[in-house]
Amino acid sequence: MLNRSLKIGIVCPYSWDTPGGVQNHIRDLAEFLIKAGHDVSVLAPAIDESNLPDYVVNAGKPISIPYNGAVARVLFGPVAFARVRQWIAQGEFDLLHLHEPAIPSISLLACWAADGPMVGTFHAAAKRQKIIFAIGPILEPAIEKLSARIAVSEAARLTLTDHLETDAIIIPNGIYATRYSDGNPQEKWSGNAIGFIGRFEEPRKGLSVLVDALPVISRFAPDVKVFVAGPGDPEEVIEGIDPQLRHRFEFLGRISEEEKANFMSSVALYVAPNTGGESFGIILAEALAGGACVVASDIPAFDDLLGHGEFGALFTSENPTELAKVVIDLLRDEEKRKALAIRGKAHAQLFDWTRVGDQIFSVYEMSMVGSQKVGLASDTRPWSRFLNKEEKL
Amino acid sequence: MTRWLVAACILLIILWYLSFTATRLDRLHHRVETSWANLDVLLQKRAAVALEIAHSDIADPASSMLLTAAAYQARDANIQNRSQAESGLSGALGLLLEDAEHLTTAADSALLTELSGLTDKVRVGIAIHTDAVARTHMVRNKPIVRLFRLAGTAPLPITYEFEADVL
């Protein structure tokens, strides 16, 4: 174990002020490393500069591009490149940790510009895309500079091997398991309550699958209630629900971390009907840590996280009939529900930051062996060295 | 006149690309060396811990003998036989730890924790090293690298066939 304090630079490709899994992961990682006594600087695009934590350096205003079924707020271009170079040159980092370096973003720019120990984390899981084979040869030399690659799940690793023919070490995303472990069960969310958390307006979160399954569920469990938490406007969703079932839905809006813990320990079932585009499913890890019994679609990331059904029930993705069947089965059988929740809670400890953070840090250590500090790549090219020498004379 | 300009531009681009590829290859060779050195240190440490375990109360005389032999073999093996010897050591350790789990005392469990920490690091080290080697092979097989002998006199790295699942 290295005992000296390190200077670590982390690059976040997505806008810091929009909520998202990658941003949360980076925030938690940065705070974990700072608590462990390291000096951390996070470079991220941001819309509003006033609300940034003091370890975040603003890289500029992001632009919105469609990516992987959602809108990604990223940043690139010559001005951003100059900013990235400046950050690297001034930072004197021992190590750079780039997130999602294979998409057009400041992560890729940093990977291009820097030289030295670099670790890359790949979050996305996407189907094989033809376009990547066209830009692959350009990405290849850049991605190759990473001394170690981390994938957050088996699905993300497969995406990486498919697209860029390189392997990665799997380290899951982290959660603070203890924050969720002692939630107080709330009366208002008890009974046959089904929980759902997420940006429900996005089709890939799959709330419509749950809506379609409800008529059948309510026939067998007449007192079922669905609690939907997360940012968004419920009007449109409510319009799409059968008027007779509308009163079974309750929209809670965005809820705090503390409420989330209570929510997870209260609801009978936590349902995640996502239809795809998910590479890890941090919310499932949180639900498990909170002691909820989880029902999720069988997309690769969820299947993997739930141990193929050992730590939570799975149903065929985008199939409301199957979802209804699984939900009814579990609502009727409290023993089974409890057993799943207990197994799940034990499993969730694997995702705790104390464990995940150490794993990430040991990859850092391995990448730094025998290397110097991070510098700019252009300084080490032979011809630049040649030119610099002439200047000195 | 323009013809000469175009030709000069193309030549410049080719020269830039050659320099770029040579830098890339140089970086890869450097990576292979450092990652191997790192892995080597870790494996030596692992062999040392294995020897310590062999001399502790965890091991019965028979497994102690097996483990000692495997540890020495792993330490003395040359690079070609190294992965086989290390796999042998992994096997011997696995065999011992399988039935030693319930009878460890506090002092011994510290040794086992050290071993498991080391095993995690070895796993990462192997991943980094094999990747560097595979990459280097790939780049060195490019026609342009062969034609211009960009690899220079650097020896072709040896693929380290470590059976990761044995760990």
Chai-1 contact restraints between the chains, C-beta under 6 A:
chainA,res_idxA,chainB,res_idxB,connection_type,confidence,min_distance_angstrom,max_distance_angstrom,comment,restraint_id
A,P141,B,R24,contact,1.0,0.0,6.0,A-B,restraint_1
A,E144,B,R135,contact,1.0,0.0,6.0,A-B,restraint_2
A,A148,B,I128,contact,1.0,0.0,6.0,A-B,restraint_3
A,D167,B,D131,contact,1.0,0.0,6.0,A-B,restraint_4
A,I169,B,V124,contact,1.0,0.0,6.0,A-B,restraint_5
A,I169,B,A127,contact,1.0,0.0,6.0,A-B,restraint_6
A,S362,B,K121,contact,1.0,0.0,6.0,A-B,restraint_7
A,V363,B,V124,contact,1.0,0.0,6.0,A-B,restraint_8
A,M366,B,V124,contact,1.0,0.0,6.0,A-B,restraint_9
A,M366,B,G125,contact,1.0,0.0,6.0,A-B,restraint_10
A,M366,B,I128,contact,1.0,0.0,6.0,A-B,restraint_11
A,V369,B,N38,contact,1.0,0.0,6.0,A-B,restraint_12
A,G370,B,T34,contact,1.0,0.0,6.0,A-B,restraint_13
A,R381,B,T23,contact,1.0,0.0,6.0,A-B,restraint_14
